[in-house]
Amino acid sequence: MWREKAWKKNEILHKSNINLVYNLSILKDKHVKEIRNNCLCRLCRHVWKDGEIMNEPKILVVDDESRMRKLVKDFLVRNEYIVLEAQDGEEAINIFFEEKDISLVILDVMMPKMDGWQVCRQIREYSKVPIIMLTAKSDESDELLGFDLGVDEYISKPFSPKILVARINAILRRSGVLENEEGLKAGILEINKAAHIVQVNSENVELSYKEFELLVYFVENQGIALSREKILNNVWNYDYFGDARTIDTHVKKLRSKLKDAGEYIKTIWGMGYKFEV
């Protein structure tokens, strides 16, 4: 029954969008053509999940610099995210509570009318939506304030848009917005999370439970520089009070067991590690 309803829903949506696109296509005005193209893009953005029609995750980008918003938007759209923009804190609050289905907020700290801290406080009163803070300052006190307010990530400008997208993907996987696939692949390395199997060049690799968790965390955060403290908090959990250097011991064993694939785990001296194929 649910399948029939889902197909009927999809057919109605499909026909209505196709009819709209067709009707617009017979007009010559360049603005109408632009609307037609937008309709086609929206039509292509529908995906299936459990027999229901779903949209790509929606991300709100808040920054008073139009160039920065465009840079971030271009990379996010390229990765099939829907992007909303706000040029100040007040506009961000209005959009956030009007839309109600925003999956993540990218928030600049220094803005007119209402700064990023105020926006973050207001959002946190009503929502646990993931928030990434962007700032031109790399002050430790600012970072601590951000985390106290419930910020999920803190990124200093200038930053790599590719790293930003990688962090967004990782956050949305953890929050359940993006599907956490049971199978992971990176170069010659393959992981089956459900079966707890790791293979390198199609050969099984025996790992301890914690080594397996550490490897999965690395692979799911490819390209992101991870501090020892961050790894400790996510893999060993916040209630672990041991020495962060235990990570080094596990990484050493992991590299040895993974053989050629062990080279994917890069050391960032004075900080931690990065997984990169």
Steps between C-alpha positions, in 0.01 A plus 500: 500500500773746598683426175191579292448827687866593455492430128175695462651793689808490282291476180291806593812700588678384186208587267438841655866596473533367145187690390633819656838457333336425164272805518791724590717355223276644227567854620804692380561752775842446661360543853239233433776272369683552826186400694466195276858395572442542874194277475705234324766520770238463775342207317834323483562556871229255614639172636341188646532371854276226643243563229472872577615801303779689675700813420871560533608647837439872527784719631472861617813710427520820707772755421495874434758458220326408174823356354536262793138388470544438128821301553340274760176468302679400178679212672188384685280507188770303318460238774121495450398701805216753495637835620319794661682829561476775763713815514449579869386342825143630492440363151654168606257466794201584278603245234580230757158514667312542172660199331501263803671217308856636489757223554805713587595865556832657394531813707744792487587658835539869413183632334281813516167521690553169680835320531559126468500441876152653537368298206648181644340566842157557347518190282620285790195600706280313253716268293799265509572551129878469431679837490839577345655833601719694257727772633795717398638465854670190638467598866479203738250683723268544200521130420421407861203739499377343177516148639329614822213634287468167320699564182591173323804627306712814508687596180738795464520705179657454254401135462488234231146461358573130444580455869181690590293263283678199653416622851138566401471146359648353819266702727190410298595132504539511878168681542322248276408748225722317252479125488787331680576232244594157631772471233795740487773503237820703481766401249598137559316500835144367543291498819173322571369667815211260557714186470800664672729398210803688368677406177814629332539391139210255563687333789345501849674699774444407865443806718403547863168670576665835577732479197193440282316800650807719453537396135130565426530845661802579283332385178176687573702818555730478196702813429432655841784578741401333829659593830578229756243651734231487233579139415499412869160664553338332200653152514571458873212730606508804728512297822848363419763657726810320378799638311419625148824333390318167510378604155859492371534140618178395326595683180838327495334158529235595245757610243691177545191281455375697197837462322491708178174666602666612825660781299157664474526604866717814494664648810452872559785586731399680820130442434379152403413313181328524161368216283575564134515266199 
